């Protein structure tokens, strides 16, 4: 085993051992962290490899959640709804991405933001989705006849799903399509001259990132048992972008690191903003301000994100320890005998 594999094995063991040790309040945060990281993996691929900025990723999170929730309240087995959630989100991404991905830069960002605003309006006005009241009575997730009733079971499901998503992302990045996306993000003209199907690859990554978000949304629906348009605000899409940038765009572990930093920071800001004497809009204002500061600080001082910075720092520390000279012997102490051949 290389050092990287030892690190992954240690992280996997820690992930499996942590849920039973956490109190209920912190366990809920642990579940939400895993869901946020699952969505952020898709955002990191879309921005880091396809070079496209999406400010509406929470739309596909909502589409997956509502798809799973509406199937469940109509008596469809929850396992079927969980499979349908990423498929519906990916199909929606293909239909919407075909015209939207013709745009570039801030035009695409504004278009995806408008897409989310339109979706929230439809969900709030549509009786088929519960309207402004929301979708209620969503049953718990049942897998292979076993119903998940506590947060520990959901924690294991969420982090297993995250591991699968990370594995899929790693394989996509290492594939021919991943190399073509990296080339297109660097220079579209050179990639197109080399025969890279830029439009098709970008649409595929857009659909894949939407499928990740839809899968997380399906689990979120079964976990809470209730969905409303207010569960998917525009600020949520901005959070996913901040997570991807802070963790490191175009990396595998970066989204997990960025999600952990932002989710924990959100809890701190929420606790601070709900203190006695604080206005009702304090949590939102604090969140926007801190997100702006984080983005500016990351772009200026850690342009590659926390993930690559931590990996580089760890490698330098290990190298410095290995190059450290041996302790000098005390004067008059003979050197140890050399071992026999």
C-alpha positions, 0 to 999 in steps of 0.5 A: 500500500502506498501512503495515499492508500493508507490515508484513504483506508484511515479516512474510510475507517474513521468515517465508519467509526464516527456515526455511532459516537456522535450525538444526535445534533451533530449526527444530523450535521454529519448527514447534511455534510455528506449530502453537500459534499456529494453535490459539490463533487459535481460542481467541482467537475463542472467548473474545474474540468468543463470550465462552466460556472453554474449558480443553479446547482440547487435546482437539480438538488430540488428536482431529485428531492421532489421526484423521489418525494412525489413518487414515495407519497404515491406509494412507489417503493422508496428504493425506486424513487431513489434510483429515479431521482438522479435519472430525472435530474440528469434528464432535466440537465440534458434538456436545459443544458442543450441551449444553456451550455451555448452560453459562456462565462457570466451569461451561463451563470446568470442563466442557471441562476434564472433557471433556479428562480423559475423552478422555485416559482413553479414549485411554489405555485404548483399544487402537484408539488404541494405548493408553498406549503410543501410536500408532506408525509414522505416516508422513510427510506427502505432498502432491501426491506430494511427501513432507516429510522435513525440518523446513524443509518442515514449517515452510513448511506450518505457516506457510502453514496459519497464514496461511490460518487468520488469513485465515479468522478475519479474514473471520469477524470482519468478517462479520455473524456476527462482529458478532453475536458481538461484540454477544452478548459485550457483552450477550446480552439486547440481542443477542437482542432484535436478532435475533442467533442467539446459540446458533447463532453460538457453536456455529459458532465453537466448531466453527471453533476446534475445526477449527483445532485439529484441523488443527494436530493432524493436522500434528503427528501427521505431523511427529512420527510418534508420538502418545500421551495424554501428548502432550496434557496439561491443561497444554497447554490452559492454555497456549493460554488464556494465549497468547490472553490475553497476545497479546490476545483478539479480535485477529488478530495477538494469538494469534501474538504470545502463542504466540511469547512462551509457546513461547519462555518454555516452552523457557527454563523447560524448560532451567532445570527440567532443570538438574542438581540440579532435581527432576523436577517442576520444569518443570511447577511453574515453568510453572504459576507463570509462567503465573499471574504472566503472567495476573495481570500482563496483566490488571492492566497490559495488559488488552487484551494485547500485540498492541493494546499494541504497535500503540498504542505503535507508532502513538504513536511514529510520531506523535511522530516526525512531529510532531517539530520541524525542526532549527533552522538555525545562526545566520547561515545563510540559509534555502534559497530557495523552489522556483519555482512 
